[in-house]
């Protein structure tokens, strides 16, 4: 799962958006205990700040919500 997390983050660093199908990985990540990655945690914090600045009528807010979900899942924050 860590290798998949690295690939997801690398894909984003290249400037690509993640497709909605990545949400389907929830089951795999929720069953695997992962230590949180410091770099990914910093990226999540940055996205959370940006997410808060958008109004619900802006489509960017939904893009950020999707990214936050997938990144938190990949960072081991899925099950609390």
N, C-alpha and C positions, 0 to 999 in steps of 0.2 A: 504494500500500500504506500510505503514511503516513496518508492520509485514512481508510482502513479502521481503522487502529490508533486514531486519534482517536475514531472512532465506537464502537469496542469499549470504550475507556476511559470515554467518556461514558455509555454504556449501564450500565456498572458503577457509575459515580458516582450514577446515578439509583436505584440499589438493586436492579437486576435481576440475576438469575443468568444466566450464559451456557448455552445449550443444548449438548448433547454434539456437535451438528453443527459447532460452531466448530472442532473438532479437524480437520475435513476441509480447513480452510484451510491446513494445514501445508504442502502442496505449494507453494502460492503464496508463502507467506512464506519458505520455505526456498530459493526460487529468486531472491529479491530481497534485495540487500544494503541493510540499513537501519541508520542510526545509532541508537544507543540513546537513548531519551528519559529525561531525568533524573527527571521526575515519575513516570513509569511504573516506572523502576528503584527509586525509593523505595517505591512501592506494593508492588512485588514483594518487597522486603526485609521490609516489614511482614508480608506474607502468609507469608513463609518462617518468620518468628519465631512466628507464630500456629500454623502448620502443625505445628511441632515440639512444641507443647504438647498436641496431641490424640493419643489412643491409637488404634491401628488398629481398634478395635471401634466407634469413634465415626464416624457418617456424615459429620460435619463435616470429618474428615480427608480424605475422598474428594472433597468439594466443593472444599476448598482445593487438593488435588492437581490437579484439573481446571482450576481458575482459574490456578494457577501455570503449568501447561503452556501454556494459551492466551496468557497475558500474556507469558511469556518468548518464545514464538513471535512474538508481535506486536512485541516489543521487539528483535527481531533476534538473539535468543540461541538460535535453533533449530539452527544448524549450527555445530559446533565441530570 
